[in-house]
Amino acid sequence: MTAHSHRSPAAAGDAQHRYDVVVVGGGAAGLGGALALVRARRSVLVIDSGAPRNAPADGVHVYPGHEGTPPARLLATARAEVAGYGGEFLAGTVVAAERRGSGDFRLVLDDGTAVEAARLLVTTGLVDELPPVPGLAERWGRDVLHCPYCHGWEVRDTPIGVLATGPLAVHQALLWRQWSEDVTLFRHTAPEFGDEEYEKLAARGVSVVDGEVTGLEVTGDRLTGVRLAGGRIIPRRALATASRLTARADFLDGLGLKPAEQEWGGQVIGTAIPADPTGATALPGVWAAGNVTSPTEQVVGSAAAGVRAGAAINADLIAEETDRAVAARRAMGTPPAAAGTGSGTGAGEF
């Protein structure tokens, strides 16, 4: 099937549809990979659940040429570009994957739909597991934040809090200090800081508040303060916290691919599918790109990783197709071509 033909994937019990590549996940990485592949004239299906991680954010940042673009608009534009080259889309969640005897992959969706592919590109991203503080999830991506490069400019020069959950909290507070002179570090459930850490915080004017955070104060749909266990409220306009970054990859269990723990500064920050710089995983035929394999990657980096993986997948398919062509040629008894004796017409002529 060429990338310009269209068909609907099979429902359960119907004949399977086979693609060169199925991309699982329709974010920046998945659409970057799909775009590279459809332009390489590959048949591509993108399966997406429609729940992007950055949906609550007002805009995508530090993406040259797309600064401040709402995430939904960026994805809609990219989907239209992929579709314009013949790429196909299917709404749903992949719940199981297996390798067939032919070497192809079979994917089953939550509604029973099944598709097959010669190669897989996994770009399912991750889930942010937030500290169990009431109100955090409702404000996530709005004024409860994680990345200063994504959100720092928007809350610059306002009172910012940092919710400590582990030993990396001091680093996080010092980082956010770049965007505001009014930064308060809530020690919350983190271990006691060392003398050197307190000295650094004091030198940069970051105050430290002991006591567990029990909730947020919100006025007019805006964060106004952080509430402590004793009832004290510290006025804040933004609260930064680190989430646990858990790869969305349960469906890969059937293929024997499991996420590995990811560490930063000696602390486990989440999980990811191990992959090399091209996105190739330990299982031949499966690539991964974006946050599912690089938890701290930003949108622009995820898009680039998807493109790299798409190019690597196309090269892998070309190598396989060439091997088959050579085997078929030999099976017909055609002798190997001597150097300089190509079959093109007009060889050696001007």
C-alpha positions as CSV (number, residue, x, y, z in Angstrom):
1,M,0.0,0.0,0.0
2,T,1.4,3.4,-0.8
3,A,1.2,6.3,1.6
4,H,-1.4,8.0,-0.5
5,S,-4.1,5.3,-0.3
6,H,-6.7,5.2,2.5
7,R,-8.4,2.4,4.3
8,S,-10.1,1.8,7.7
9,P,-8.4,-0.5,10.2
10,A,-10.2,-3.8,10.8
11,A,-12.6,-4.3,13.7
12,A,-12.2,-7.5,15.8
13,G,-12.9,-10.5,13.7
14,D,-12.3,-8.8,10.3
15,A,-9.2,-9.2,8.1
16,Q,-6.2,-7.5,9.6
17,H,-4.8,-4.4,8.0
18,R,-1.0,-4.2,7.6
19,Y,1.0,-1.0,7.6
20,D,4.7,-0.4,7.1
21,V,4.7,1.4,10.4
22,V,2.2,2.0,13.2
23,V,3.0,4.9,15.4
24,V,1.5,4.5,18.9
25,G,1.0,8.0,20.3
26,G,0.1,11.2,18.4
27,G,2.1,13.9,20.2
28,A,5.1,15.8,18.8
29,A,7.3,12.8,18.7
30,G,4.7,10.6,17.0
31,L,3.7,13.2,14.4
32,G,7.4,14.0,13.7
33,G,8.1,10.4,13.0
34,A,4.9,9.9,11.0
35,L,5.7,13.0,8.9
36,A,9.2,11.7,8.1
37,L,7.8,8.3,7.2
38,V,4.9,9.4,5.0
39,R,7.2,11.7,3.0
40,A,9.4,8.5,2.5
41,R,6.3,7.0,0.9
42,R,5.6,4.6,3.7
43,S,2.1,3.5,4.8
44,V,1.6,4.8,8.3
45,L,-1.1,4.6,10.9
46,V,-1.0,6.9,13.9
47,I,-3.0,5.6,16.9
48,D,-3.7,8.2,19.6
49,S,-5.9,8.3,22.7
50,G,-6.5,12.0,22.5
51,A,-5.1,12.8,26.0
52,P,-1.9,14.8,25.4
53,R,0.2,15.5,28.5
54,N,0.5,19.2,27.9
55,A,-3.2,19.7,27.2
56,P,-3.7,22.0,30.3
57,A,-0.9,24.4,29.2
58,D,-1.8,27.7,27.4
59,G,1.0,27.4,24.9
60,V,4.1,25.5,23.8
61,H,7.3,27.3,24.6
62,V,11.0,27.3,23.5
63,Y,9.9,25.8,20.1
64,P,11.4,28.2,17.5
65,G,8.7,29.3,15.0
66,H,5.9,28.1,17.3
67,E,6.5,30.1,20.5
68,G,3.3,30.3,22.5
69,T,1.2,28.2,20.1
70,P,-1.6,26.4,22.0
71,P,-0.8,22.7,22.2
72,A,-4.0,21.6,20.5
73,R,-3.4,23.9,17.5
74,L,0.2,22.7,17.1
75,L,-1.1,19.1,17.0
76,A,-3.9,19.8,14.7
77,T,-1.6,21.5,12.2
78,A,0.9,18.5,12.4
79,R,-1.9,16.0,11.9
80,A,-3.1,17.8,8.8
81,E,0.4,17.8,7.4
82,V,0.7,14.0,8.0
83,A,-2.7,13.4,6.5
84,G,-1.8,15.5,3.5
85,Y,0.8,12.9,2.6
86,G,-1.6,10.0,3.1
87,G,-1.0,9.2,6.7
88,E,-3.9,7.7,8.6
89,F,-5.2,8.1,12.1
90,L,-7.1,6.0,14.5
91,A,-8.5,7.1,17.9
92,G,-8.0,4.7,20.7
93,T,-5.6,3.1,23.2
94,V,-3.4,0.2,22.4
95,V,-3.9,-2.4,25.2
96,A,-1.8,-5.3,23.8
97,A,1.0,-6.1,21.4
98,E,2.5,-9.3,20.1
99,R,4.9,-10.4,17.5
100,R,3.5,-12.8,14.8
101,G,5.4,-15.7,13.3
102,S,5.8,-13.6,10.2
103,G,7.8,-11.1,12.2
104,D,5.1,-8.5,12.0
105,F,3.5,-6.9,15.0
106,R,-0.1,-7.1,15.9
107,L,-1.7,-4.4,18.0
108,V,-5.1,-4.6,19.7
109,L,-7.0,-1.5,20.8
110,D,-9.3,-1.1,23.7
111,D,-12.4,-1.4,21.4
112,G,-11.1,-4.7,19.9
113,T,-9.8,-3.1,16.7
114,A,-6.6,-4.9,15.5
115,V,-3.9,-3.8,13.1
116,E,-0.6,-5.2,12.0
117,A,2.7,-3.5,11.1
118,A,6.2,-4.3,9.9
119,R,7.6,-1.8,12.4
120,L,6.5,0.1,15.5
121,L,7.2,3.6,16.7
122,V,6.2,4.0,20.3
123,T,5.6,7.7,21.3
124,T,3.1,7.3,24.1
125,G,4.7,9.8,26.4
126,L,4.4,9.6,30.1
127,V,2.1,10.2,33.1
128,D,2.9,12.8,35.7
129,E,2.3,11.3,39.1
130,L,1.9,14.2,41.5
131,P,2.5,14.4,45.2
132,P,-0.8,13.6,47.1
133,V,-1.7,17.2,48.0
134,P,-5.3,18.2,47.5
135,G,-5.7,20.6,44.6
136,L,-2.5,20.0,42.8
137,A,-4.0,17.9,40.0
138,E,-6.7,20.5,39.3
139,R,-4.1,23.3,38.9
140,W,-1.5,21.2,37.0
141,G,-0.1,23.0,34.0
142,R,-1.8,26.3,34.9
143,D,-0.3,27.6,38.1
144,V,1.1,24.4,39.5
145,L,4.1,23.9,37.3
146,H,7.1,21.6,36.8
147,C,9.4,23.2,34.2
148,P,10.7,26.8,34.4
149,Y,11.8,26.7,30.8
150,C,8.2,25.9,29.9
151,H,6.4,28.2,32.3
152,G,9.0,30.5,34.1
153,W,8.5,33.5,31.9
154,E,4.7,33.5,32.4
155,V,5.1,33.7,36.2
156,R,8.2,35.9,36.3
157,D,8.5,38.4,39.2
158,T,5.6,36.8,41.1
159,P,5.7,35.0,44.4
160,I,6.7,31.4,43.5
161,G,6.6,28.4,45.8
162,V,8.5,25.2,45.4
163,L,7.0,22.0,46.9
164,A,9.9,19.8,48.1
165,T,9.4,16.0,47.7
166,G,13.0,14.8,47.7
167,P,16.7,15.7,47.7
168,L,16.4,17.6,44.3
169,A,14.2,20.3,45.8
170,V,17.1,22.6,46.6
171,H,18.3,22.5,43.0
172,Q,14.7,23.1,41.8
173,A,14.3,26.2,44.1
174,L,17.6,27.7,43.0
175,L,16.6,27.1,39.3
176,W,13.2,28.9,39.8
177,R,15.0,31.8,41.5
178,Q,16.2,32.8,38.0
179,W,12.6,34.0,37.2
180,S,11.7,35.6,40.5
181,E,13.3,37.2,43.6
182,D,10.4,35.9,45.7
183,V,10.8,32.1,46.0
184,T,9.8,30.1,49.0
185,L,10.8,26.4,49.4
186,F,8.2,24.4,51.2
187,R,10.1,21.5,52.8
188,H,6.9,19.4,53.1
189,T,7.9,15.8,53.2
190,A,11.5,16.1,52.1
191,P,14.4,15.1,54.3
192,E,16.2,17.9,56.3
193,F,18.5,19.9,54.1
194,G,22.3,20.1,54.8
195,D,24.2,23.1,56.0
196,E,25.7,23.7,52.5
197,E,22.2,23.6,51.0
198,Y,20.8,26.1,53.5
199,E,23.8,28.4,52.8
200,K,23.1,28.3,49.0
201,L,19.4,29.0,49.5
202,A,20.1,31.9,51.9
203,A,22.7,33.4,49.6
204,R,20.1,33.5,46.8
205,G,17.4,34.8,49.1
206,V,15.2,31.7,48.9
207,S,13.2,31.3,52.1
208,V,12.5,27.8,53.6
209,V,9.2,27.0,55.3
210,D,8.9,23.8,57.4
211,G,5.7,21.9,57.8
212,E,3.6,19.7,55.6
213,V,1.6,21.3,52.8
214,T,-2.1,20.2,53.1
215,G,-3.7,22.2,50.3
216,L,-3.9,25.2,48.1
217,E,-5.9,28.5,48.3
218,V,-7.6,29.5,45.1
219,T,-9.5,32.7,44.5
220,G,-11.3,33.4,41.2
221,D,-9.7,30.4,39.6
222,R,-6.2,31.7,40.4
223,L,-3.8,30.2,42.9
224,T,-3.4,32.7,45.8
225,G,-1.7,30.7,48.5
226,V,-0.3,27.5,50.0
227,R,-1.9,26.1,53.1
228,L,0.2,24.3,55.8
229,A,-0.9,21.7,58.3
230,G,-1.3,24.2,61.1
231,G,-3.6,26.3,59.0
232,R,-1.0,29.0,58.1
233,I,-1.3,30.2,54.5
234,I,1.7,31.5,52.6
235,P,0.6,33.8,49.7
236,R,1.9,32.4,46.4
237,R,0.9,32.9,42.7
238,A,2.6,29.8,41.4
239,L,3.8,26.5,42.9
240,A,6.4,24.4,41.3
241,T,6.8,20.7,42.1
242,A,8.4,17.6,40.7
243,S,6.2,14.8,39.5
244,R,7.2,11.2,39.1
245,L,7.5,10.7,35.3
246,T,6.0,7.3,34.5
247,A,6.2,5.9,31.0
248,R,3.0,4.9,29.3
249,A,4.1,1.6,28.1
250,D,2.1,-1.2,29.7
251,F,1.0,-2.6,26.3
252,L,4.6,-3.5,25.5
253,D,4.7,-6.2,28.2
254,G,3.6,-8.7,25.6
255,L,6.7,-8.0,23.6
256,G,9.0,-8.3,26.6
257,L,9.8,-4.5,26.6
258,K,9.6,-3.0,30.1
259,P,10.4,0.5,31.3
260,A,13.6,1.0,33.3
261,E,14.0,3.4,36.3
262,Q,15.5,6.8,35.4
263,E,17.7,8.6,37.8
264,W,18.8,12.2,38.1
265,G,21.2,13.4,40.7
266,G,21.1,10.0,42.3
267,Q,17.3,10.1,42.7
268,V,14.8,8.0,40.8
269,I,12.6,10.5,38.9
270,G,10.5,8.0,36.9
271,T,10.7,5.3,34.2
272,A,11.4,5.1,30.5
273,I,11.8,2.6,27.7
274,P,15.5,2.3,27.0
275,A,16.5,3.2,23.4
276,D,19.6,4.3,21.5
277,P,20.1,7.8,19.9
278,T,18.0,6.7,16.9
279,G,15.2,5.5,19.0
280,A,15.9,1.8,18.5
281,T,14.9,-0.4,21.5
282,A,16.3,-3.8,22.5
283,L,13.6,-5.4,20.4
284,P,14.3,-5.4,16.7
285,G,11.6,-3.6,14.8
286,V,10.5,-1.4,17.7
287,W,11.6,2.2,18.1
288,A,10.7,4.7,20.8
289,A,10.9,8.5,20.8
290,G,9.8,11.5,23.0
291,N,9.0,11.4,26.7
292,V,8.4,7.6,26.8
293,T,12.2,7.2,26.3
294,S,13.4,10.6,27.4
295,P,11.3,11.8,30.3
296,T,12.7,15.3,30.6
297,E,12.6,16.1,26.9
298,Q,10.7,19.2,25.8
299,V,8.3,19.4,22.8
300,V,10.9,20.6,20.3
301,G,13.3,17.8,21.3
302,S,10.5,15.2,21.1
303,A,9.6,16.3,17.6
304,A,13.2,16.0,16.5
305,A,13.6,12.6,18.1
306,G,10.5,11.4,16.3
307,V,12.0,12.5,13.0
308,R,15.2,10.7,13.7
309,A,13.4,7.6,14.6
310,G,11.3,7.8,11.5
311,A,14.4,8.1,9.3
312,A,16.0,5.1,11.1
313,I,12.9,3.0,10.6
314,N,12.8,3.8,6.9
315,A,16.4,2.9,6.5
316,D,15.8,-0.4,8.3
317,L,12.8,-1.2,6.0
318,I,15.0,-0.4,3.0
319,A,17.7,-2.8,4.2
320,E,15.1,-5.6,4.6
321,E,13.5,-4.9,1.3
322,T,16.9,-4.9,-0.4
323,D,17.8,-8.3,1.2
324,R,14.5,-9.8,-0.1
325,A,15.1,-8.4,-3.6
326,V,18.6,-9.9,-3.7
327,A,17.3,-13.3,-2.5
328,A,14.6,-13.2,-5.1
329,R,17.0,-12.3,-7.9
330,R,19.3,-15.2,-6.9
331,A,16.4,-17.6,-6.7
332,M,15.7,-16.8,-10.4
333,G,19.2,-17.8,-11.2
334,T,20.3,-14.3,-12.2
335,P,24.1,-14.0,-11.7
336,P,25.4,-11.2,-9.6
337,A,26.0,-8.0,-11.6
338,A,29.7,-7.2,-12.3
339,A,31.0,-3.8,-11.2
340,G,30.2,-1.1,-13.7
341,T,27.6,-3.2,-15.6
342,G,24.4,-1.6,-14.4
343,S,21.2,-2.5,-16.2
344,G,20.2,1.1,-16.9
345,T,19.8,2.1,-20.6
346,G,22.4,4.4,-22.2
347,A,25.2,3.4,-19.7
348,G,28.3,5.3,-20.6
349,E,26.6,7.6,-23.1
350,F,26.1,11.3,-23.0
